[in-house]
Amino acid sequence: MDKILIIDGDTEYVQSLKLSLDKLHQFEVQTVTSGKKAIDLIKSNNFSVFVIEVILPDMDALDLLAYMTQKRPNTPCIVMTDQGKPWF
């Protein structure tokens, strides 16, 4: 079963995504609300895909993306935001 890691500071939003994906019964979905927790999970798990919000409460999401790229270079990453950051 493919494992998905969703990283977003909005607890309600990540739970909503998890519930929607769980209904498909095709994925194991884990969620975290901080970059530091994501790093801990990435160190000890293999994920099929990462889903990350650009704005995280405890670290710069670009730093986390750089870490994920170094540690898991073949894992796709979906970047999302509702912040309207044109520079991104």
C-alpha positions in Angstrom: 0.0 0.0 0.0 1.4 3.4 -0.9 2.2 5.7 2.0 1.4 9.5 1.8 2.8 12.1 4.1 0.8 15.3 4.4 2.5 18.3 6.0 0.5 21.3 6.8 0.1 23.5 9.9 -3.7 23.5 9.7 -4.8 20.5 11.7 -8.4 20.6 10.5 -7.3 20.7 6.8 -4.8 17.8 7.1 -7.5 15.7 8.8 -10.0 16.5 6.1 -7.5 15.4 3.4 -6.7 12.3 5.4 -10.4 11.4 5.7 -10.9 11.9 2.0 -8.0 9.7 1.0 -8.8 7.0 3.6 -12.2 6.5 1.9 -10.3 5.3 -1.2 -8.8 2.4 0.8 -5.7 2.6 -1.4 -3.3 4.6 0.7 -1.8 4.7 4.1 -2.0 8.4 5.0 0.1 10.0 7.8 -0.2 13.7 8.7 1.9 16.1 10.6 1.5 19.8 11.4 5.2 20.8 11.7 8.3 20.4 9.6 10.3 18.9 12.5 7.7 16.1 12.9 7.9 15.5 9.2 11.7 15.1 9.3 11.3 12.6 12.1 8.9 10.5 10.0 11.0 10.9 6.8 14.0 9.5 8.7 12.1 6.4 9.8 9.6 5.7 6.9 9.5 5.3 3.2 6.7 7.4 1.6 5.4 7.2 -2.0 4.6 10.9 -2.1 4.8 14.0 0.0 2.2 16.7 0.1 3.5 20.0 1.7 2.1 23.4 2.4 4.4 26.3 1.6 3.8 28.0 4.9 4.7 25.9 8.0 4.6 27.0 11.6 8.0 26.0 12.7 10.3 26.1 9.7 10.7 27.4 6.2 9.0 24.9 3.8 11.7 25.4 1.2 14.3 24.2 3.8 12.1 21.1 4.4 11.8 20.6 0.6 15.6 20.7 0.3 15.9 18.1 3.1 13.3 15.8 1.4 15.1 16.2 -1.9 18.4 15.2 -0.4 17.1 12.3 1.7 14.4 11.0 -0.7 15.3 12.2 -4.1 13.0 9.8 -6.0 9.9 10.6 -3.9 7.5 13.0 -5.7 6.4 16.1 -3.7 3.1 18.0 -4.2 3.5 21.6 -3.1 0.3 23.4 -2.2 -0.7 26.8 -0.8 -3.6 29.1 -0.3 -1.4 32.0 0.6 -1.1 33.6 -2.9 2.7 33.7 -3.0 3.5 34.9 -6.6 7.2 34.5 -5.9 6.8 30.8 -5.6 
